[in-house]
Amino acid sequence: MPEGHTIHRLAQDHAARFQRRTVRVTSPQGKFSDSAALLDGRRLTSAEAHGKHLFLGFGKLGWIHIHLGLFGKLNFGTGTAPPPTDTVRLRLEHPKAYADLRGPTTCAFITDGEKQAIHDRLGPDPLRADDDPDKAWARISRSRTTIAALLMDQKVIAGVGNVYRAEVLFRHGIDPYRLGKDLTRREWDLIWADLAELMREGVRLNRIDTVRPEHTPEAMGRPPRVDDHGGEVYVYRRAQLPCHICGGEIRTADLAARNLFWCPRCQSF
């Protein structure tokens, strides 16, 4: 499932290609046909993200709400769009660009009130400038759930996925099994600030890199990572490999229905 930086990048990509333009809206697959007919020939007025939710605004008409889930894909093209396949749930296009959505968990036309309800049930997003980390801290500081599980709970903090969860805990030396209530406020503030910086870089580069400059392949004289995920990381998908810092073995376990990765030596408190 894409992490939050990907959805914010998709919002930026939609804004760059379609915002303030009149767009053709169709649903070749047919599952979004009624809503597409209402929006066809209208102007896209805004595009924004909150966590893993993408919102495409059409002024007073409402919003297209998209959640990609595990299998959803959004692809962009330039110039005249080719004939769509019948797997395309939603197509936006104008003469110079198009975007095709396939396989999302959610693609729905919603009102302002319905959109606000989605925001209300999500935790703060490190990539939304106005979101308040105090809202997440209020839940974390009282919780007997592990910090690793809390970071994956979109009601606590929105947009963090398995990669950022594992990597930010490593970067701060925090045992993923430590309970939320045992985290200090300073530790939480550092985690939030680090997530915001890492995820902003993820939006900019369209990939996840979490290693500090002194730990890059060039600095350490080690081979670069080869993985379809891309990016340089400390622990994610590195089970049984040596830690870049201490040389100990990276471990993995199931936590919150996802594979957790951590270094027991470096994350001992």
C-alpha positions as CSV (number, residue, x, y, z in Angstrom):
1,M,0.0,0.0,0.0
2,P,1.4,3.4,-0.9
3,E,2.6,5.5,2.0
4,G,1.5,9.1,2.6
5,H,4.3,10.8,0.7
6,T,3.1,9.0,-2.5
7,I,-0.5,10.3,-2.1
8,H,0.8,13.9,-1.5
9,R,2.9,13.5,-4.6
10,L,-0.2,12.4,-6.6
11,A,-2.1,15.4,-5.3
12,Q,0.7,17.7,-6.6
13,D,0.8,15.8,-9.9
14,H,-3.0,16.3,-10.4
15,A,-2.7,20.0,-9.5
16,A,0.1,20.5,-11.9
17,R,-1.7,18.8,-14.8
18,F,-5.4,19.6,-14.2
19,Q,-6.0,22.3,-11.7
20,R,-8.0,25.3,-13.0
21,R,-8.6,23.4,-16.2
22,T,-11.8,22.0,-17.6
23,V,-11.5,18.2,-17.7
24,R,-13.2,15.3,-19.3
25,V,-14.2,12.8,-16.6
26,T,-15.1,9.3,-17.7
27,S,-15.3,5.8,-16.2
28,P,-14.5,3.2,-18.9
29,Q,-15.0,0.4,-16.4
30,G,-18.4,1.7,-15.6
31,K,-18.3,1.6,-11.7
32,F,-18.0,5.4,-11.5
33,S,-20.1,6.3,-14.5
34,D,-22.9,8.2,-12.8
35,S,-20.6,10.5,-10.8
36,A,-18.3,10.9,-13.9
37,A,-21.3,12.2,-15.9
38,L,-21.9,14.9,-13.2
39,L,-18.3,16.0,-13.3
40,D,-17.6,15.8,-17.0
41,G,-16.7,19.1,-18.5
42,R,-16.2,20.8,-15.1
43,R,-13.2,22.5,-13.8
44,L,-10.8,20.8,-11.3
45,T,-10.4,23.4,-8.5
46,S,-8.1,21.7,-6.0
47,A,-6.2,18.5,-5.2
48,E,-5.1,17.6,-1.7
49,A,-4.1,14.6,0.5
50,H,-4.6,13.5,4.1
51,G,-2.6,10.4,5.0
52,K,-3.4,7.8,2.4
53,H,-6.6,9.6,1.1
54,L,-6.6,11.7,-2.1
55,F,-9.2,14.4,-2.7
56,L,-9.9,16.0,-6.1
57,G,-12.1,19.1,-5.8
58,F,-14.7,20.3,-8.2
59,G,-15.8,23.5,-6.4
60,K,-19.3,23.5,-5.0
61,L,-20.1,20.2,-6.7
62,G,-18.0,18.2,-4.3
63,W,-14.9,15.9,-4.3
64,I,-13.6,12.7,-5.8
65,H,-12.3,10.7,-2.9
66,I,-9.7,8.1,-3.8
67,H,-8.0,5.5,-1.6
68,L,-5.6,3.3,-3.5
69,G,-5.5,0.4,-1.0
70,L,-3.3,-2.5,-1.8
71,F,-3.9,-2.7,-5.5
72,G,-4.8,0.7,-6.8
73,K,-2.6,2.5,-9.4
74,L,-2.7,6.0,-10.8
75,N,-0.8,6.6,-14.1
76,F,-0.3,9.9,-15.9
77,G,0.3,10.5,-19.6
78,T,0.9,13.5,-21.8
79,G,-0.7,14.4,-25.1
80,T,-3.9,12.8,-26.5
81,A,-5.0,9.9,-24.3
82,P,-5.0,6.5,-26.0
83,P,-8.2,4.4,-25.9
84,P,-8.7,3.3,-22.3
85,T,-8.9,-0.4,-21.2
86,D,-11.9,-1.6,-19.4
87,T,-9.9,-1.8,-16.1
88,V,-9.8,2.0,-15.9
89,R,-12.1,3.1,-13.0
90,L,-11.6,6.8,-13.6
91,R,-10.0,8.9,-16.4
92,L,-9.3,12.6,-16.2
93,E,-8.2,14.2,-19.4
94,H,-7.7,17.4,-21.4
95,P,-5.9,17.8,-24.7
96,K,-2.4,17.9,-23.1
97,A,-2.6,15.3,-20.3
98,Y,-4.6,12.4,-18.8
99,A,-4.7,10.3,-15.7
100,D,-6.0,6.7,-15.3
101,L,-7.0,5.2,-12.0
102,R,-7.2,1.4,-11.7
103,G,-8.1,-1.0,-8.9
104,P,-8.6,1.5,-6.0
105,T,-10.2,0.4,-2.7
106,T,-12.3,3.6,-2.9
107,C,-13.3,5.9,-5.7
108,A,-16.4,7.9,-4.7
109,F,-18.0,11.3,-5.3
110,I,-18.5,12.9,-1.9
111,T,-19.8,16.2,-0.4
112,D,-17.9,18.7,1.7
113,G,-19.5,17.2,4.9
114,E,-18.5,13.7,3.9
115,K,-14.9,14.8,3.2
116,Q,-14.7,16.5,6.6
117,A,-15.9,13.3,8.3
118,I,-12.9,11.5,6.8
119,H,-10.5,14.2,8.0
120,D,-12.1,14.0,11.5
121,R,-11.5,10.3,11.8
122,L,-7.8,10.5,10.7
123,G,-4.9,11.4,12.9
124,P,-2.6,14.4,12.1
125,D,-0.5,14.1,8.9
126,P,3.1,15.2,9.1
127,L,2.8,16.5,5.6
128,R,-0.1,18.8,6.3
129,A,1.3,22.1,7.6
130,D,-1.6,22.9,9.9
131,D,-1.9,19.4,11.5
132,D,-1.1,19.3,15.2
133,P,1.2,16.6,16.6
134,D,-0.4,17.2,20.0
135,K,-3.5,15.3,18.8
136,A,-1.4,12.2,18.2
137,W,0.6,12.7,21.4
138,A,-2.6,12.8,23.5
139,R,-3.4,9.2,22.3
140,I,0.1,7.9,22.3
141,S,1.0,9.1,25.8
142,R,-2.0,7.2,27.3
143,S,-1.7,4.0,25.3
144,R,-0.6,0.6,26.4
145,T,-0.2,-0.4,22.7
146,T,3.3,-0.6,21.3
147,I,4.7,2.5,19.5
148,A,5.2,0.4,16.4
149,A,1.5,-0.5,16.2
150,L,0.5,3.1,17.1
151,L,2.5,4.5,14.2
152,M,0.6,2.3,11.8
153,D,-2.8,3.3,13.2
154,Q,-4.2,5.9,10.8
155,K,-6.5,7.2,13.5
156,V,-3.4,8.2,15.5
157,I,-1.1,9.5,12.8
158,A,-2.0,9.6,9.1
159,G,0.2,8.6,6.2
160,V,2.9,6.6,8.0
161,G,3.2,3.1,6.5
162,N,5.5,0.1,7.1
163,V,8.7,1.7,5.7
164,Y,8.5,4.9,7.6
165,R,7.4,3.1,10.8
166,A,10.4,0.9,10.8
167,E,12.9,3.5,9.7
168,V,12.0,6.3,12.0
169,L,12.1,4.0,15.1
170,F,15.6,2.9,14.0
171,R,16.8,6.4,13.5
172,H,15.8,7.3,17.0
173,G,17.0,4.1,18.6
174,I,13.6,3.2,19.9
175,D,12.5,-0.4,20.6
176,P,9.4,-1.0,18.5
177,Y,7.8,-2.9,21.4
178,R,8.0,0.0,23.8
179,L,4.5,1.0,24.9
180,G,3.2,4.4,23.8
181,K,2.8,5.5,27.4
182,D,6.5,5.0,28.0
183,L,7.6,7.3,25.2
184,T,8.7,10.8,26.3
185,R,7.3,13.9,24.9
186,R,10.8,14.9,23.6
187,E,11.1,11.6,21.8
188,W,7.6,12.1,20.2
189,D,8.5,15.6,19.1
190,L,11.7,14.3,17.4
191,I,9.9,11.5,15.7
192,W,7.2,13.9,14.3
193,A,9.8,16.3,13.1
194,D,11.8,13.5,11.5
195,L,8.8,12.0,9.8
196,A,7.9,15.4,8.4
197,E,11.4,15.9,6.9
198,L,11.7,12.3,5.6
199,M,8.2,12.4,4.0
200,R,8.8,15.8,2.4
201,E,11.9,14.3,0.8
202,G,9.8,11.4,-0.3
203,V,7.4,13.7,-2.0
204,R,10.2,15.6,-3.7
205,L,12.2,12.5,-4.8
206,N,9.2,10.2,-5.3
207,R,11.0,7.5,-3.3
208,I,11.9,6.7,0.3
209,D,15.5,7.4,1.5
210,T,16.1,7.3,5.2
211,V,19.8,6.8,5.7
212,R,21.8,9.8,7.0
213,P,24.6,11.2,4.7
214,E,27.3,9.4,6.7
215,H,25.6,6.0,6.0
216,T,25.0,6.2,2.3
217,P,26.7,3.6,0.1
218,E,29.2,6.2,-1.1
219,A,30.1,7.2,2.4
220,M,30.4,3.7,3.7
221,G,31.9,2.0,0.6
222,R,29.1,-0.5,0.5
223,P,27.0,-1.7,-2.5
224,P,23.8,0.3,-3.0
225,R,20.5,-1.3,-2.1
226,V,18.8,-3.4,-4.9
227,D,15.1,-3.7,-4.2
228,D,11.9,-3.0,-6.1
229,H,11.0,-0.6,-3.3
230,G,14.0,1.6,-4.1
231,G,15.8,4.0,-1.8
232,E,18.4,3.5,0.9
233,V,17.1,2.3,4.3
234,Y,18.4,1.0,7.5
235,V,16.2,-2.0,8.4
236,Y,13.2,-2.2,6.1
237,R,13.3,-5.5,4.2
238,R,16.8,-6.2,5.5
239,A,15.9,-9.2,7.7
240,Q,19.0,-11.3,8.6
241,L,21.3,-8.8,7.0
242,P,23.9,-6.9,9.1
243,C,23.0,-3.6,10.5
244,H,24.8,-0.7,8.8
245,I,25.6,0.8,12.2
246,C,26.5,-2.0,14.6
247,G,26.8,-5.0,12.3
248,G,24.2,-7.0,14.2
249,E,21.5,-9.0,12.5
250,I,18.3,-7.2,11.5
251,R,15.3,-9.0,12.8
252,T,11.7,-9.3,11.5
253,A,8.4,-10.2,13.2
254,D,4.7,-9.8,12.5
255,L,3.2,-6.7,14.3
256,A,-0.1,-5.0,13.5
257,A,-0.6,-7.4,10.6
258,R,2.6,-6.2,8.9
259,N,6.2,-7.3,8.9
260,L,8.2,-5.2,11.4
261,F,12.0,-4.8,10.9
262,W,14.4,-3.6,13.6
263,C,17.9,-3.9,15.0
264,P,17.9,-5.2,18.6
265,R,21.3,-3.7,19.4
266,C,20.6,-0.2,18.0
267,Q,17.0,-0.1,19.2
268,S,17.4,-1.1,22.8
269,F,15.5,1.6,24.7
